[in-house]
Amino acid sequence: MNVEQALLSFVCAAGLLTITPGLDTALVLRTAAVEGSKPAMLAGLGICFGCLAWGVSASLGLSALLAVSQFAYHALRIVGACYLGYLGIAFFIRAFAAPSLDGAKSDRKTHFSGAGFQWLRRGLLTNLLNPKVGVFYLSFLPQFIPAGVQVWSFSMLLASIHATEGILWFLLITNATEFFSSWLRRRRVVMALDSAIGAILVAFGLKLAFDKAH
């Protein structure tokens, strides 16, 4: 497999992985629907920065530690599970304390101007505290590295492609929600979305906490 074939194969494979429904998509979709497009893109950027960080770790061999060390893997797994559980419970609380429609509009503005960058942090931590992402990068990237290239630079190129595809996907999601913004800001819809993302986060946290596959 030459460089061109490797890049084309990776673009297709990473693209399919990007659009596959999962925690990242659910988090950005909910944020776009309830908080607005700017906080949603900050969450998406945080997730993509996390992918780049895992790409650096994989290229340097750091994430290999997660694949061979039971302690390192399980420590990060427990921390990640607790963080996802914390976020999930926070969304449940928010769902049942959902403001009125006018309050939701005001909250969207205040949230971004005052504390919107918390979504960048949330997206980043959600990605970095999932050890499966590190193990995935360690096993996935090498399949697309052809012989004769510099492993570190080519790994970073692949991680950058994955992150770029993620940004484009999140842009598509956030722009799509604009067509339904008035409906999505209704109190019952906000409650349903917050409850759904809360359930997803808690479910992912429990799955991560009780994972015995490593």
N, C-alpha and C positions, 0 to 999 in steps of 0.2 A: 504493500500500500504506500503510494507516494504522498507528498504533502497535500496536493490538491484533492486527492481522493479522501484523505483523512479529514480535511477541513469540511468537505461537502458532507461526508457521513456524519461528522459531529454536529454540524448545523441542523441536519434533519433529526438526529436522535435527541439532541438537547431541546430542539423546538417542540417535539412531541412530549418530552418530559415537562416542559414549561407549561404547556396548555392543559396537561392532565390535572383534573380537579384535585386539590389538596389543601393543606393548611395555609400555605402562602396565598393562594388565590382567594380562599375564604376570608382571610384577614383583610386583604386589600379591597375586596368587593364590599365587605361590610363597612369598612372605613369610608369608602367612596360614597356609599349610600347614605350613611348617617352623618359623617363628619365633613364630607366634601372632598373634592378631587385633590386639593393640595396636600392635606394630611394623608390621603390614600397613597399619593405618589411618594411622600416621605417614607411611609411604611414600606412601599415597594423598593425604594432606594436602599433602605436599611437591609432588606432581604438580599438584594443584589450585592451590597457591600459584604454581607456575610458569605455569599458564594465566592466572591473574590478572595476573602480571607481564607476560606477553606481551600481554594485553589493554590494560594501561596503555601499553606500548610502541607498540602499534598505534594507540591513540587519540591518542597524542602524535606519531605519525609516526616514532618512532624505529626501528621494525622496517622502515620503508620503506628504511632504509639497507641492509638485507640484500637487498632486492629489486633495488637498483640498483648496489650496490657489490660487485664481484667479490672484492676483497680481504677485506672484512668478512665476507662470506658464507663464503668458503673458509677463513678463519682460524677462525671459529667451528665450521665443519664438521669441520676436522681435530682441533680440541680435543675436540669432542663424540665423534668416532670413537675417539680415544685413550681417553677416559673410559669409553665403552661396552665397548671391548676390555679395558680394565683390570678392569672389573666382571665381564665374562664369564669371564676367566681366573681371577679370584678364586673364582667359583662352581665352576669346574671343579676347582680345588684343593680346595675345601671338599667337593665330591662324593666325591672319592677319599680324603678324610680324615674322612669322616662318622663321628660318634661312635655309640656304641651307643644303644639306645632310652632307657635311663636317663639317659645323658649328654645326649641330645637334649632330654629334659624339663628337666634342670637348666639347659641352655644357653638354653632359651626364657625362663626366669625371669631368669637373670643378664643375658642380652642386653638385656632391656627395662629392668631396674633400673639397669644400669651404663652401657650405651651404646646404648640403644634409639633415641635421637634421631638416630643416624647414618642411620636409614632415612628420616627427614624430609629430611635433606640429600641422600641418594641420590635420592629421588623428585624433589626440586627440581632438582638438577643434571642428572638424566636428561632432564628436560623443557626446562630453560633452555639446555642445550648442544646442542639439536637445532634448527638454523636453519630447518628445514622447518616447525616449529611457528610460528615468527615469520612466515614468508612465508604460511603457511596463514591465520593470524589476519588478516594484512593484506588478503588476498584474500577471506576468508570473511565477516568481520564487516560490511564495507560493504554487502553484498547485503541485509542485514536492518536497515539504518538508514533509516527513512522521512524524507521531506523535512520540514523545519521543526523538527526536534529538535536539541538540543545534542549534537554528535557525541561529545564526550569522555564526557559522563555516560551517554549511551545505549550507547556502546561498553563502558563499564565495567559497565553493567547486563547486557549480553549475556554478557560474560566471567564475571560472577558467576553467571549462570544456568548456564553451561557448567560452572563449578567445582562448583556445588551438585549438578548432575546427576552429576558425577564422584564426589562424596562419597557420594551415595546408591547409586551402582553399586558402589563399593568396599565400602560397608557390607554390601550384599547378598552380595558375593563372600566377604567375611571371615566372615559369619554362616553361609553355606552350608558352609564348610570345617569348622565346629565339629561337624557331624554325622559327619564322617569323620576326626576328629582322631586317634583311636587308630590307624587304618590309615595315615594320612598321616605318622605319626611313625616308622614302621618304617624301618629302616636302608636297605633296598633302595629304598623309595619316596623317601626323602630324597635318596639318591644320584641317582635318576632325575630328580627335580625339579630338583636343583641342576645336573645335566648339561644338562637341557633349557633352563633359563633361561640357563645359560652359553652354550649354542649360539645361542640367540636373541639375546642381547646381542652376541656376537661377529659374528653375521650382520648385525645392524642396524649395528654399527660399521663393518664392511667395506662395506656398502651405502652408508653415509653417506660413508665415506672416498673411494670411487670414483664417487660421484655426479657426473654431468656435466650434469645437467638445468638447472642455474641459468645 
